[in-house]
Amino acid sequence: MNKPLDKQLAELDIFSLMLFRAIFETGHANIAARQLDVSAPKVSRALASLRLIFADELFYRRQQGFKPTPLAEQLYPAIRELTDGINLLGMQLKDHQAFHRQECQVLDLAVSSGILTTLALEFNRREGLCPSVVLHHWQENTADRIHAGELDLGLALAPEPHSELSYERLCDAPGLCLVAAANHPIWQQSEISLEHICEYPFLCMNHPGFNDKVDPLELFCHREGLVPPTVLRVSDKEEWFGHLLCQQSLAFASPLEWGLLTALPGVEIKHLSAKELARLHTGIAVPGLYLIEKPAHHRRYSPDDRKKLLHIIALTLGLETEDHSINFSI
């Protein structure tokens, strides 16, 4: 019993249509296989599927090759038109991708807070070594904007799983620094511990996707049975700076911000010791830096541009020097 026409059409695939045309025009299955760059078994399977779908032999085997059946003769004009359209679509897509790869002169890169300024300085120092970059602050909707093509890629402090994006961990976060007003009493301690830090109001910069709910210092207090400090969450750097100077507040910052923070008047900055950093991160995942991208065939930049961009990022993070390269995990 023949299948309904709509079901027949629904079961067709592009390769089968291409194969039908190649066999019809050449009269030989082996020539069709070479044209389509596929194996003979694949041709046999696809031809068997076509015969089943149309409930017709489609091609008779003759000594001089395949001869189309009357139904195949009727189908050929429509299939030729369809495959012409498919070939045109493929050429247009290739032209589109080639255009974007060649014409991509500016990349839109979203970067988490604490990295953006230092990365900007590194790009400025090495102008001309990679495509021009426009830096954007990482926001809660940044992953969606990368997927939509509004941004090219991103550097984030935490992965935000997105079914259409890749998240690759580049490295662990490069430690923490303690920041406070230069006249803050905390600096009188010869060795600053987390317990000392918990005695004062604490500032937490909101970084989308990272510690949105509970700050690691609060978790430390809960683990150690300490009264947690007053934690104020801010999103504005000027507000953050004002609280440091006027409210005897303390804050953590990335070592990548060292040059910027030491230039601020009235502020002092010191590295948190490795011992205290390990205590802070006990029981929680160590923060890392993640590269977020679209699939390779949807990127506007070439593999070479990507390599140059990663080199600048690695220099910024101290993972490479001018004379020695350390490969990223990716």
Summary of the structure (lengths in Angstrom):
residues: 330
radius of gyration: 30.4
end to end distance: 54.5
largest distance: 98.2
contacts: 922
relative contact order: 0.13
helix: 46%
strand: 18%
